[in-house]
Amino acid sequence: MEVPPGQGLALCSECRPRGGPERTLLSAPEPREIHAAAGSAPPHPHAHAHAHAHAHRLPAPHSSQGSTPDPPALPFILKDSLVPFRSGPALRVLGPCPSDRAASASQPPLNPFSRRPFYPPRSRAPGFRFHRAAPSPPRSNASPLGKRPRTQPTAPPPTWLVRPWRDPLLSPTQDFSLPGRVLSPSRPAPCQRSSPISRRPRPSQIAAGQGRRQPGPSQAPPPEASLPGASTPRLAPAAERRLWNVRLLSRESPSGTMKAVLRKAGGTGPGEEKQFLEVWEKNRKLKSFNLSALEKHGPVYEDDCFGCLSWSHSETHLLYVAEKKRPKAESFFQTKALDVSASDDEIARLKKPDQAIKGDQFVFYEDWGENMVSKSIPVLCVLDVESGNISVLEGVPENVSPGQAFWAPGDAGVVFVGWWHEPFRLGIRFCTNRRSALYYVDLIGGKCELLSDDSLAVSSPRLSPDQCRIVYLQYPSLIPHHQCSQLCLYDWYTKVTSVVVDVVPRQLGENFSGIYCSLLPLGCWSADSQRVVFDSAQRSRQDLFAVDTQVGTVTSLTAGGSGGSWKLLTIDQDLMVAQFSTPSLPPTLKVGFLPSAGKEQSMLWVSLEEAEPIPDIHWGIRVLQPPPEQENVQYAGLDFEAILLQPGNPPDKTQVPMVVMPHGGPHSSFVTAWMLFPAMLCKMGFAVLLVNYRGSTGFGQDSILSLPGNVGHQDVKDVQFAVEQVLQEEHFDASHVALMGGSHGGFISCHLIGQYPETYRACVARNPVINIASMLGSTDIPDWCVVEAGFPFSSDCLPDLSVWAEMLDKSPIKYIPQVKTPLLLMLGQEDRRVPFKQGMEYYRALKTRNVPVRLLLYPKSTHALSEVEVESDSFMNAVLWLRTHLGS
């Protein structure tokens, strides 16, 4: 008998193998056939029919010696992605219906899985009914797996027939019937993008409607739509969605047979968050370790500054970085509650109290600044995969904080980067100039060895496939926060360090302009351990390069392309996976094999997906030379660039408004890659000018060093010069020009509306630097304030009056009396890089002068304002602000 679409039949406990999970048959055989397949004696031929009649109030069939009628097919919901089984997806049994509880109050039913008494939950939301069918006849006493007699239950096990299932991530007071899917007997349940742990859809997928496949236009509506209690799926309020599961890190073992996954799960309340380290083999989870319950350390670091997850070469141990376990602290006046239920003997034998330090509950712990507020003292931890033991490595110098660690050749020790944290910690995000060095700690003797110069800064060490050499980035100056770096090579056996690629002072023609990436990809070595592949900004583009570590030659792998930008994701056995995009083309994946040495120019890329360019977006790069009066005397002859996006074929080009966007940093750059905000503004009819002023990365080290001491002047003049040149050449509407910038880009924007108030009709600033002098004592990078003002930074002395005066003179707040441009301020209240008080200072100064100003303060957002709700709200407000003050 074939089951009609959307219907199925549940197997009772008699129809399953002993200890097997509950299954759903996609075709309905005869009851005798079901029990024969299950390996037990056939019951009464009408047992299932009577059960169905009881559950659905149907008339029971009568026995006859002629033919046995088929049991009626029942409406059934196929709940997929829970426990895959040969016959289809499993079903969750939650408990009997209320009407059956009273009848079985004296003798609770047995759990169909464990054969133990089943006590259902005390309360269950309406809309769920689990009907118990008629008792099955006694089973044979012979076990199908052996000759030992079965243990007879005291009561016959019930058969559970399920009605609509509710997802636990939704509100417990709302009905939610999962949309079903018609399955054929020959095809298993579809594999949804679900959590590999719970096999349920992730909360983000449920919110996006991806938890279950919705019926298509030609598909019949799900059978549960007609059931009582079925309703439209509705998400619960945020306070009620308490369960979440997030993957933080994952790494494959060297052989590729296993995978380690660091996962964070828990609830929204304090102390409910837990971290698990799982070991997977293909689609099977081998082990799961509750790191929070073991209490060997604090939370595991998952960031790209300190975080790592490294397999040993023998695949028996895992190395990671976690917060050092802090001693328990309590108030001087904290007392423990008296256990009144304890007997006198128990009170007399009180256990030794937990050793908590009184008065230390409010001790301040330094952190590593923006986006690293919960990270203070990292430690190296090793997990024994077989035994589950966790060891915190000793031997790390006390004056450094370890991170970016991996196993040394032979698993005899660990190589890591150590950052100085004395006399106090500074913000480390986007700051590659933090003093650090490469170390090796011996696991046998506990001795720690210095492998690099400890007066510079290093980053991202990577071990070659033959385990003979380590390549890493080294920054020769601690002054700019990001700069051109060296590529260094350390030979593990000869202990010799060499510089493979040196700092490039200035680009000559189309030659290589230096390395400006802050991290090397985890997979960057070629299979022969001779070449290293990376991506780096080259003026206003980002290209892929291969470096021969033997001779130091640098070869472009993307030269002669369409002018877009590339990002290397990984390389494995010379197979490279990269991302390519342009300002009018969203990112696409490309793969290609690294050619042999000397033939890199013949690199061939294959697209894994074809993306269509966004129509009506034209873009190009403008090379600009500053006028003689704006030349930097110390670094003369430097040029800069700007990327211009404009609408394609506008009716009247003289009516096109322009939005000018200087980048932040200031030592960063715009590249010809996909950027959402500029593309959307261009589609709305704006021309967008992205300016890489002198001091941007990708133009040589001289360009970067030319800006410290000249902020507020050189960068501002460059942007204004670019605006005037583009308006003159493209004939855009010069009376409708606006500014939009964040961080140092907001610093430049606020300077421009003060120094050139007649040029700009509107301005949008995101977390801008307003007063360098007042920011010095509140930011996580006080050295930035000193260095960009043109002075050397020292942690053991305070600036004198001349330094304070120079900082104030270079700040936008100096030009407050000239400002008349309407300004929209967007501030993150949790910003540690540029504290929101900077924007508040500017807001109050403008309000007192009756300048149109609007302030948006996002209470839980940080410097980037990158949360989904914040990013969408800020963009909509920015567009409305521009429309209001530039006109439609």
N, C-alpha and C positions, 0 to 999 in steps of 0.2 A: 504493500500500500504506500503510495507517495503522499507525503505531507504537503498540503496546500501552501502556497507562498506565505511567509510570515508566521507559520505555525510549526510546532514541534512537540516533542514528547519527552518528559523528564523520566529518568530512570530512578526508581525507588532504591532503597538500600538493599533489597533482595536482588535487584537486577545488576548490581555492580560487583566487580571482584572485591574480595575482602580487603578493606583498607583503601580502596580506590576512591578517587574524588567523584563527586556527583557530575553526571554528564548529561548532555542533551543530544538525543539522536536526531539526525536530519532526515531520517526515514523511519517509518513506524512498522517494524516487523510484528509477527504474531507474538503474543506473550510467551508461548512455549519456546520460540526461537530466541527471544531475549534471554530467558533463563538458561537456555542451552549455551548461548554465547558467554554468559557469565560464569558458567561452570558449576551451576547448582541444579537441584532437581526442579522440574517445572511445577509451578503452583497450580491452583485451580484456574481453569482457562478464563474465568470471568473476573479474576481478582482485580486486574487493572481497570476493567470496565466499571466494576462496583466502586472502585476508588474514585474514578472520574465522576461517576454519578453523584457520589457523596460530596465531592468538592464543588461541583457546579450545579448541583440540584437537578441532575438529569435523571430520567427514568432508567433504572438498571435493566440490563438485558436479561432475558430469561434463558435458562439452560435448555438446551435441546440436543438430542442425539444426532441431529442432522449435520448442521454446520455451526461453527463458532463465529459469531459476528465480530468484526473488527471494532476495537475501541474507538470512540470518536476522537477526532483530532482537536486539540485544544489550542486556543490562542496562547502564544508563548513568546516571551521576549528573549532574544538571544543576546546575552551579555558577553561580549567578546573581550579579548585582551586581559583576561584574569589569569587563568591557569590553562595553557594550551593542552589539548588532549586529542587522542586519535579521532574520537567521534565528534569533536567540536569543542566550543568554549564551555567553561565550567560555570556554575551558578552559585551565587552566595545564598546560604540558608541563614536567615536572621532570627526566625522564631515562629511559633504558631500564632494563629489569629486569636483575638480575645475570646471568641466563642468557644474555642477548644481549651482555653486555659482552665476554665472553671471545671470542665469535665475531668481534666487530668490533674487537678490540684492535689489530690491525695497521692498520686503516683506520677511524677514528672516523666515525660517522654525521654527516650534515649537520643543522644546525639547520633545522627546516622553515620558519622565518621569515626568517633571514638568509642561508641557503644556505652558511653557513660550518661548519667542523667543530664538532660539538657534543660538549663534554666534560662529562659529567654529574657531579654532586657525588660526592665520595669515599664518603660515608656517607649513608644515608637510613634513616629509621625503618622498622621492619617494618610491613606492612599496606598498602604502596604498591607497585603493580606497573604498569609501563608496558611493554606488549608491542608489539614492532615487527612489523608485518604483512609480508607478502611484498612484494618489490620491485615497483614499478609498471613497466609497459613504457615504453620511451623515448618522450619527448614530441616534439612537433613542434618544429622549430628556428625556427619563425616566432613572433615575439612578438605577442600579441593587442593590444598597445598601439602597435605600430609595425612597420616592416619590418626593423629591425635584428635580426640573428640573436641568439638567446639564448646565454648562456655555459653550456656544458654542464658539469654537475657531474662530478667525478671518480668519484662513487659515487651510485647512485640514492638519493633522499631517503627516509627511513623514514616509515611511517605510524604514528602513536602512538595507541594506544587506552588510555584512562585508567581506572584503578580508583579506589577511594575517595580523596578529597582531604582533606588535613589542614590545619587552620587554623594558621598560624605563631605565633599568640598562645597556643596551647596547648602543653602539655609535649611535647618532641620524643620522649619515651619512651612516649607513650600514643597509642593509636589513636583517631581521631575521624573517623567518617564523617558528613559533613554530612547532616542530614535533607533528603531531596529533596522536590520538589513536582511533582505531575502537571501538565503544561502542555499546553494545546491548541494546534494549529497556528495558530489565529487570534489568540491572545493572547500578547503578549511576556512575558518574565520579569518577575515582580513586582518593584516598586521597594521595597527594604528601606530602613530607616533606617540607612544606612551612611555611612562617612566619605566626603566628596566627593573626597578625594584618592586613597585606595587602593581605594574601593568595597568595602571590607571592613567588617564590623560593628565598632563601637568595643568596646574591652575591657569597658566597663561594660554594654554590651548583651549581650555574650556571657555575662557573669556573670549577667545577669537572664534569660537564655534568649531574648533578642530577636534574636540574630544571624541566625537563619533561622526561618522560620515552621514551627512544629511541626505534624504531621499532625493533623487534627481527628478526631472520633469516627467520622465517616462516610467518612473517607479511608483508602485502602489504605495499609499500611505502606510506607515507602520501599524501593525495590528493593535498595539497598545494605545493608539490614539483614541480608540473607541471604548477603552476601559474606564471605569469610574475612577476619578482622582487624577487622570492624566491631564497635564496642563503644559503651557509653554515654558521652556527652560528659563529660569531667572536666577541671576547670580545673587548670592547672599551679600549683605553688607560686609565691609572689610573686617569689622570686628568679629564676625562670625566665621570667617574663613581662617581657621586656625592651623590647618595643616599645610605644610609646604615642603618641597624637596628640591634642592638646587645642586647641580654638579659644579664643583669649583675647579678641580684639576683632574686631568687624566693623562696617563702615560702608558705606552706599550712597552713590554719587556724587550730586551735585545733580540730575542728570537722571533718576536711577534706572536707568540702563542698565548700570552697572557696580557692582561691590561689592568692597571691600577686606577681606581677612581676615588677621588676625594669628594665626599658628598656632605652637604649641610641640610639638616632636616630639623623639624620641631614646630613650635607654635610661636605666637606673637608675644606671650608673656615673658617676664624676666626669668632667666635661667632655663627656659624651655628649649633653647637652641642646642643642638647636638651635632657633632661631626663624626662621620663614619668613613673608614678607609676600606674599600672593597677590592677584592681580587677576582677578576673575571677570566674565564677561558671560553672564547667564542661567545655563545649566548648563555653561558651557564656561570652563575656566581659561585665561586669556590669558597671564599671566606669573606666575612664582614667583621670589622673590628670597630667597636664603639670607643673612639678615642676620648670622648668626653667622660665616659664612665671609668676609664682606666686611671684618670687623674695623674698622669705622668707629666703633663705640661698643659699650657693654655691652648687657645685656638690655633689652628694651623694657618700659616701664611699662604694665601693664594694669589698675592699680587705679583707683578712682574719685576718688582725691585728686589725683594728678598726671596720670594717664594720659589719652591722647586719641588719636584716629585721625581726621584731618580731610582731606577732599578739597579741593583748590583749586577755585575757581569755574570755572576752565577745564578741570577734570578731567584735568590733565596731571601734577599733583604730589600727593604725600601727605605730611602733616605728622604727626609723632608725637613722643613723649618717651621718651628712653632714658637709661640710666646712662652717664655719661661714661667713656670708655675710660681704664683705669688703666695706668700704666707697668708694664712687667714688672719683677719683683723676684726676687732669688735670695739664697741664703745666701752668707756670706763664704767658705765652704769648699766651695761647689759646683763640681765640675769636670765637663767634658764627656768622654764616653767616646771613646777613640782608635779611629778607623776602620782596623782592621788590613787590610781588603781594598783600601784605596786605594793607588795607586802612589806612588812618590817624587815624581813630578811633580805629582800631585794634592795631596799633602800640602804641597808647596811653594807651591801656589796656593790656600791656604786662604782661604775667604770671610771677609769682615769679620764678626766675631761680633755677635750680636744685643745691642743696647745694653740690658742689664738692670741695674737699680740694686741693687747688692749691699747686703745688710743691711736691706732694706725689706720683706722677705716677711712680717713680723709687725707692720707698722705698723697702728694702729687707725684705722678709718674710721667716723666717726659715721653713724648711720642715723636714720630717722624713726620708730623705735619699733615698737610692737605691729603685727604683720602687715606691717611695712615694713622688716624687718631687712636685706634685701639692697639697699635703695635709699638712696643717699647723695647723689650729685651728679647731678641730672637735667640733661639738655641737650635742646634743640630740634633735631630732625632733619627734613630734607626729602628725599624720594625722588622722583627724576625717573622717572615710570612708563615712558617710552619708552626712555631710555638705561640705566636702572638705576643711575645715579649717586646717591650719598648725600652730602649736605652737612650739616655741623653748624653751626647758625647762630651767628654771633658778634654781639656787641653787647649781650648780656644782662648786666646789672650783676652784679659778682662777689659781692655780698653777698646775693643772692636766688637761690632755686631756682625755675625755671619749671615750669609745668604748666597743664592745662586750656586748651590753646592752640587757636586756630582762625585761619583766613585772614581778613585784613582785606578790606574792599571793594576790588575791582579787583586782588586778589592782589599788591598792592604791598608788603605786610608781614604781620606776624603779631601778633595780640593774645593775651596770656597773663596768667596770674596769677603773681606772684612772691612767694614766702614768704621772710621773713628767716630766716637760719640762723646768725646771729652773736649772741652769742659761741659758742653751741653749739645743736645741734638738739634739739627737744622732740618727743615723740610727737604725731602729727597725726591719727591715726584717731579719729573721733568728737570731735574738738576743733576747733570752728569759730572759736575765739578766737585762732588763731595770726596774728600780725601779717603782713599781706600787702597787696598793692595790684595794680591793673590797669595793664598796660604795653602799649606798642606799639613793635615794633622794625621799622625800615624795612629792607627787603631790598636796596635800592639803595644807600643811603648808610650803612647800618649804625648809624644813630642810634636810640637807645632813648628813648622818651617816656613820662612818667608820666601816666596818665589818671585816677587817683582819689587820694583822701587816703591817704597812706602811714603814717598813725598808727593805722589801724583794721584790720579784717580783712574780706576780700571772698571771694566764692566764685561759681562756676558762671556766668560770663558767657555770654550767648546773643545771637547776631546775628539781627536781624529778617529776614524773607524779602526785603524791599526793600533790604537792606544799608545802611540809613540809621541804625539805632539799636542800641545794645547795652543789654540789661537784665542786672542782676546783683544778688546778695544782698550786703548790707553789715551788719556787726555793730559797733554803736557802742561796745561795751565789751570789753575784753580780760580781764575778771575771770572770769565764769562760763565753763565750757567749752562750753556750748550755751545759747542764749538766743533771745529774740525778735529778728528781723532786720528791716532795712529793704529795700525793693525800690527800687533806683536805676536811672535811665535816663540813658545817655550818648548824646548826639546826635553822630554821626560828623562832620557837616559844620559845625555851629555850635560844637562843642567845649564844649557846656553840659551839666552834670550836674544832674539834678533827682531829688528823692526822691518816688517815686510812692506808696508805702505806708510809713508811718512805724511806729515801735515803738509798740505798744499797752500802756500801763502796766497797765490792768486792764479786764477785760471788763465791759461794762455790759449786763445782761440777756442777750438772745440775740444780741447784736451780735457782729461779728467780733472775735476775741481776739488776732490777730496772725499773723505768718508764723513757723513753727518748723521748716520743712524745711531740711535741711543742703545739699541740692543741688536745683537746678531740673532738670526733665527736659530731655534734649537737644532734643526737640521740644516747645516750650512756646508758640510764637507762633501766633496766628491767621493766616489767609491774607492778611488785609488789613493786617497789621503794626500793628494798633492795640491788640490785647488779648493778655494773657499768662495762661496757664492753669497752675495748680499745685495740689498737694494739701498740706494742712497739718493738724496736730492742732488740734482745737477742744475744749478740755476733754478728755473721755474718748472723743471720736470723731475720725475723720479724714475731712475733706470735701474736695471739689474746688471751686476758686474761679476766677473770671475777673476780671481787673483791667483796667480801661480805662486805658491809659497816658496818655491825653490829659487826663482829668479826675480820675483816681485813685480811682474808685469800685470797690468790691469786691463781687461778687455770687456767692452760692453756687449751684453747679450741681447740688447733691445735697440741698438743703434739703427737709424734709418727707418724707424717705425712711423706711425701716424701721428706722433706728437703727444700721445697720452702718457700716463704714468703707470708704473709697475710696482707691485709689492710681492716679494717672495714669501710664500707661506711655509714651504718645506721642500727638502730634497732628500730622496731615498733611493739608493742605488742608481744615482745619476738621473732619476726621474724627478723633474721639478714641477711643482704646483705653484702657480702664480696668479695674482689678481691684476686685471687690467681695466682701466677706466679713463674717461675723459670728462671735461666739464659738461658735456652733453650726452654721455654714455654711461649708464649705471655699471657698477662692477660686474665683470664676467670672469669665469675661471678658465685658465689656459694651462696646458701641460706640454711638456717637451723634454726630450732627453738631452743632457749636456753633451755637446760634441767633445771629441778628443782634444787634447791640448794643441793649440795653434790653429784650430778650425772653429773657434767660437763664432766667427762671423757667419757661418752657415747654420746658425741656430734656427730651428723650425718649430713653431708653436702651433698647437691644435686647440681650438676652442671647444670646451665641454658644453657650452650653451651659447646660443646666439641671442644677443641682446640688441634691440633696435635703438638707435640713437633717438633722443628726445627731439622731436621736430621743432623748427623755428628757434633754435638756440645756436648762434654763431659765436665762435670764440677765437681768440688769437693772443699772442704774446707781443708786448711792446717793449723794446729796449730803449732805455732812457739814460741820457748823460746829463748830470746836473750842470747848471750854468757855472761859469768860472767863479762868481762871487760866493757860491755855495760849496766850493771844493774843500775837502778836508786836507789841510796842509800836510799833516803827517802821513796820510794815506791818499795821495793824489791819484787821479786817473780812474777811480772806481766808478762803475756804472751800476744800474739796477734795472729791474724789470717790473712789468705790471701785466696781469691777465685781464683781458676785457671780454665780458660776455654781453651780447646785445641781441634783442629780438630780431628774428629774421624777417626782412621785407616789411618794415612798418609803413603805414600809410604816409606819415610825415615824420622824417627823422628829427626835424627841429623841435618836435613836440615830445620826444622821448625823454623822460626824467632819468637821472643817473644816481645810483647809490654807490658810495665810495666805502670800501672795507679795508682798513689796514689790519694786519695780523697782530697777534699778541706775542709774548715772549720776553723781550723783543727778538731773541735769537732763535727764530723759527722761520717758516716760509710757507707761502701758498704754492702748490704744485698743480699741474694740469690734470687733476683727478676729479672724480665725481664729488660734488659738494651740494648738499640738499638745499640749503637756504639760498645760495646764489642762483641755482637752477630754478627754483620756484619764483624768485623775484623776477628773473628774466622772463619766465612764462607769463607773468602778470604784466609785462610791458616795460619793466625797468631795465636800463643798462647797468651792469654791475662791474665795477673796477676794483680788482684785488691787487694791492700794491706791495711789492717786495722791496722795501726801502733799503738803503745801505745799512748793514748790520744783520741782514737776513742770512740764514744758512744756505749753503749751496753755491756761494759766489767766492769762496776762498776765505782763508783765515784773516786776511787783512780787512776784508769787509766787516767781519764780526768785531774785530778789535777797534774799528773806527768809531763805533757808536758809544761805548762807555765813556762818560764825561760829556757827551753831546746829546743826550736824550732831551726831548723838548725843543730841540733846535734842528739837528740834522734830519731826524726821522720825520719831523713835522714839515720841514721845507721840501723833502723828497715827495711826500704825499701831495702837498699842494702843487708842486711842479708837475707831477703826473696828471692831476686833475686839469690843470690849465692846458697841458699839451693835448690831452684826449678831447677836451671840449673844442679846442681849435681845429683838430683834424677830423673829428667825427660829426661836428655841428649838432651835438645834442642840445637840449634845452638848458642853457646856462643858468636860467632863473629857477630851475627845479633840480637842485643838487642836494643830496642828503648824505649823512654819515651813519655808519653802523660798525661798531667795534667792541671787543671785549678784552678785559685785562689791560695789557699794554696797548692793544688796539683801541680800547676805550680811553686810555691815557692820551693817545694821539688825537682821537676824535674830540675830546674836551679841550685840548690845546687848539685845535683848528677852529672851533666855534668861538674861541676867545681871541685868537690872533687874526682870523679872517671871518669876522661875523657877517660880512655882506655876501659871502660866497654860498653859505649853506642855509637852507630853509628848514631843515629838521635834523635831529640827531637821536640815535638810539645807542646807549652805552650799557654794556653788561659788565658788572663788577669792575668798574674802572679804577685805576690808580689816580687819586686826586691830589694828595698831599704826601710827598715822599717822606718829609720830615716827621709827620705824625704817624705814618705807617711803620716807621722803623721799630717802634716798641711793641707792635701788636701782630706783625706778620710772622709766619713760620720761616721766612727767608730774609732776615734782617740784612744779611750780606748783600742781597740784591739792591737794596736801597743805597748802600754805601758805594758799591762797585759801579752801578749805572750812573751815579752822580759824579763819578770820576775819582774816587778815593780808594785806597787799599783798605781792605777789611781786616780787622783784628778783633777777636772775641774778648780780649783782656783790657780794652780801653774804650771809652765813650767818645763820640765825636765832639769836637770843640765848636765854638760859636760860628766859625767860618764855614764849617761843614754843614751845620744846620741851616745857615743862611743860603748856601749853595743848593741844598736840597729843595728848599722852599722856592728858590728862584727858578728851578727847572720844573716846577709842578704846575698843573693846569689851574689851580686855585688862584694863582697870581693874576690871571686874566679875567677874573670874575666880573669886574666893572664893565668890560666890553661885551659880555655875552648877552645876546638877545634871541638866539636860536632856540625854538622849542625843543625841550630835551625830555626823553623817556629813559628813566633809570630802571635797570633790572638787577636786583641784588639777591644773593644767596645768604641767608642768615647763618649758615654753618660754614661759610667760606673762611678757611684758615690762611689762604694765600694773600688775598686782598680783602681784609675784613670789611663787612658791610658798613661800618662806621665811616669809611672813606666816602661812599656814595651819600650817606646821610649828611656829611659835612658839606658836600656840594649842593645837595638838595636844599638845605636851610639857607645857604648863601644866595641861591637863586630865588627862593621864595621871598626873602626880604627885599629883593630888587624887582619883584613882580614879573619875573621871567617865566613863561609857561613851562611848567615842569610837572611830570607825573612819575611816581615812584611805585614800583612793584617789588614787594619783599616776599621772597619764597622761604618759608620758615625752616624747612628741612633740607634745603638744597645747598650744594657746595659751590666751588669756584666755577665749575664747568656748566652749571645749570643744565645738566644732561638728562635728568629724569624725564620720563615720557610725558607726564602731565605738565611738568615745568617747561619742557622744550616746546611742546605744542602751544601752551598758553602764551609763552613769550613770543613765539613767531606770530601768532594771530594779533597780539597787541602791537607788535612792531609794524606789521603791515597796515593795521588800522591807523597807527600814528603817522606813517608815511603818507597814506591816502588823505588823511585829514589835512596835513600841512603842505603837501605837494599838490593836492588836487587830483581828481580822477582823470 
